[in-house]
């Protein structure tokens, strides 16, 4: 008996997350049904006007807001931002430069700096370990 390949589907919330848009702002037809992998790929490759508009003007989900502001999602929460924001609201925050935003940007910069330091340290350790392994292999021959 030959089975037909099943079409991979996802909930609208998952598809919205993958598309980087705020689900409640999407059309009802998108929110109400399942989204197939092929549909998601088509939306990514050739976004309809509603998707282009959401990506351009929002409202944007918190991960996108955080990225546009240069802070973490937790930093948004600490700053009192718990809802989706439009591009206009994000730009206004950038212009206002509230104290919490400046503090969170500095924190995020430190986090990135530390991550880069650890990556460099780990790469150096891996290089030394590989060198030791090569030397041991050369001695055992």
N, C-alpha and C positions, 0 to 999 in steps of 0.2 A: 504494500500500500504506500503510495507516494503522498507525502504531506506537502502542503503549499507553504512556502516561507511566510512567516508572519511579519506583518509590518510593525516596525518598532514605533511605539507612540509614547508621548509624555504628556503630563498635565500642563495646562496653560501656564501655571506658575513657574514650572521648570523651563518651559520655552521662553517665557518673558525674561527669566534670569539669564539664560544663554544669549538672548538678544540684547540684554542690558537696558531693558525698559521696565517701567513701573506698571505692573499688571492692571491695577484699577483704571489706568488711563488708556488701556488698549480697547479696541472695539469689542462690543458684546459678542460678536461672532467668534472672536479669538478667545475670549474668556470662557465661553460656554462649552467648547468641544475639546477633544484631544488633538494634539498636534503630532503629525508623523515626522519622522526624521527627514523624509524627502521635503515636506512642507517647510520645516525649519531651514533646511539647506537652501530652498528657493527664497525664503524670506531674507536670509543672509546674503545671498548672491545678488538678488534684485529686489531690494526692499520697496514695498508699496509706499505711497505718499504718507499714510498715517504713521508708518514706522519711521520714515525719514523725519517727519515733523516731531515725533516724540524724542528721537535722538538729538535733534537740533534744539528744541525748546523745552522739553520735559513735559510734565514733571519727571524727574529722574529718581531712580531708587537710591537708597542710602549708599551702596558701594560706589555708584557713579558720582554722587555728590561728594563723598569723601575723597575720591580720586581727583575731582576737579578742584577741590579746595586744598589738596595736598596734606590731608590728615587721615587718621584711621577712623573706622566706623565707631570705635569706642570713643575717640576724640569728639566725634559729632555728638554723641550722647552726652558726654561731659559738658559740651557747649550748649546743650539744651535742644539740639536739632534731632528730632525723632521722626519727622515726617519727610516725605518726598519734597524736593524743591525744584522750581523751574530754573532754567538757565538765567533768567533775569534776576531771580532771588540770589542765585549763586554769585553772579557778577556784583550785585549790591553788597553782599557780604565781603567780597574781595576788596571792594572800594572802601567800605566802612572800616575794615581791618579791626574787628573787635579784639579785645585783649585775649579772650579764650582762643580765638583762631590763631593769633600769633604764637601763643604758648603751645598749642597743639602742633602747629607747623614746626616749631623748634624741636618738640619731642619727636615728631616723625623723622626729622632730619637726623637726630641722634640715633634713632633706631636703625635707619638706613646705613649710617656711618658704622655702627657696631656690626651690622650684618655683613657689610663689605669687609671689615677687619677680620671677622670670623671666617669668612669665605677664603680670604687670602691666607690666613693662618692654617686652615685645614688643607688648602692646596699645597702649601709648603710642607706640611707634615706628610701628606700623601707622596709628594715628590721625594722626600728623604727616605720614606719607607720603601719606595720602589727602588731607590738607589741602593739601600742596604740589601734588598732582596737580590738585586743584580750582582752585588759584590759577593754575597753568600753563594749564589749559583756559580760564579766564576771560581771561587775557592774549592767548591765541591767537585769540579771537573778534573 
